[in-house]
Amino acid sequence: MLWVSGQAVASIKSKTGNERVEAIAADFGDLNAVRGMAAEMEQRFPQLHSLVCNAGVLLPVKATTSDGYEATMGACLEPYA
C-alpha cells in the first residue's frame, strides 16, 4: 500500500513540478486507524487544498472489518461511521 502511494506521489510531483505532495495511508477497515489518520492530517496540515481518498477492497470470501462491517463496503463506509 505504501509503495503504491509513494509511486503516485512521485508521479504527481514529476508531472506537476509541485514538491508539496504527500500521502498518508490508513486501514479503512479499522475506525481507529481512520481516526488516527485524521488526527495526523489535522496536525500536519493546517489547510488542505486537495484531498484524494481511494479506498476499496475485493475479497473472494465474505469477511468483516474489525468494527463488524462487511469488509467490501466497510472500507468505503468507515470514514463516515
Buried (B, 14 or more C-beta within 10 A) or exposed (E): EEEEBEEBEEEBBEEEEEEEBEBEEBBBBBBEBBEBBEEEBEEEEEEEEEEEEEBEBEEEEEEEBBBEBEBBEBBBBBBEE
